Amino acid sequence: MDGKGWRPEYGISAEGIEILGFVEALPPEVRRELADAIEATCKREGYLSLHDDLRRLFKPRPHGTGDKLAKVIPLFPRGV
């Protein structure tokens, strides 16, 4: 933890933490309006969020094509 309640491995930037501090100070209805506006802007501009289901972006591969899967660095260690 960084002393502000966030773990560095969550991938939230220093700017994101700063912004969240201001957003949390707003009344709930204003936070909802702001979240809706940010979501609409991001979707319009083609940005993905931490909440998007990325499976829709990948086509399923037919079985037996001989293709090997790429080796990737896991986002979270096993057991977390």
Secondary structure, DSSP 8 states (H G I E B T S, - for coil): --SSS--GGG---HHHHHHHHHHHTS-HHHHHHHHHHHHHHHHHHT---TT--GGGGS----TTS---------SS-TT-
